[in-house]
Structures are given as C-alpha cells and as structure tokens.
Amino acid sequence: MRTFSAVPVLILALACGSARLERREAENDIRRDYPVQVVATIPESASAIKGSPEHAKLVALEESFAKSGAFATTRTPDGDREKFAFKPGASAPKALRLGPKGYELPAAEAQFVRAERIEYMGSSARVTYLIRLERPTPYFGLFTILHPGVRPGESKERHASYRKEGRSWILQETDETLKKAQ
C-alpha cells in the first residue's frame, strides 16, 4: 500500500499561487488609500443654461456666499446661458485651497467600509467596495449644494481594478480621485 505525502501537494499549491483574488487581500490593498478627504469644489468660473439643474446649483452657491461674504460673485447673461465667476472675498475661510478645477474646501472624510464583490475577467479582476462619508466639516453644506441628497454616514460604491502577474494580484487603480486625509 502506498503512503500519501502531503508535502509535495503543499509545495505545488504554494508555487502556483492563488488562482483567485482573496477578499481579505483586496480589502488590505484598498484600505491603505483611506481615509480620503472629500472636498467641495467652487469653480472660478462656470456657465450653465438658465433653468437647468447646473444653473440652480450655481445660483444656490451664489446665495450661500452672499450671506457669508466668503466669495464675491458676478453673474453675466450670455444668451440662453448665464456665466458665474467666484472670487475669494475678505472673509474667505483659512482652509480654502486652489485646486485644478477651482477653489477647494474640505467637506468630510471618506472611510473604507468593505469589499462587496469580486468579478473575474481572465487575468484581471474588478472589486466593488463601499466607502462611507464621515466627519463632516463646517463646509459640508457647500458640498450638499453641489451634490444634493448626500448625507454623512451614507455609503457609496467604488471600484478597483486588479491584474494577475505571475502568482500575485496587483492593484492597478481605483475610482478614487480624492487625496488621502491629513
């Protein structure tokens, strides 16, 4: 009678690596990029068709700044559109930064929650995961003007792409465009 040895089977399994991306591995990779800072972006200038949802957001921003005096705003009609220009005023917040799409104010933090599902596509995988908005700042109201219906504590789906390289799964990119919180 032959005796079965588990050692060669174990060595073969370890040498081949995992055929599937483990949820725990994906969560550890993605979690490293969090928490991130969610910002309210106030455009330096913007144009919108009168009566559109974008126009309504710009009008709401202008009204908010008229009360606080944080930004000086100008509106100029341009046919069926209206142009808005926002410029920091004397009472602009100290946390205001100039970003690539306008002025940025920290609104909240996004925390990693968990990986939801993994979809395999040959030698690549797509991980769907959840983030949650936490720790709103005093500028979260501006963020809700720009993104109606968003509330602190709310979860949102995001995605990460992986590719298999040899025996390892390598994180390629995530949907996240925000900056790691300081």
Secondary structure, 3 states (H helix, E strand, C coil): CCCCCHHHHHHHHHHHCCCCCCHHHHHHHHHCCCCEEEEEEECCEEEEECCCHHHHHHHHHHHHHHHHCCEEEEEEEECCEEEEEEEECCCCCCCCEEECCEEEEEEEEEEEEEEEEEEEECCEEEEEEEEEEECCCCCHHHHHHHCCCCCCCCEEEEEEEEEEECCEEEEEEECCCCEECC
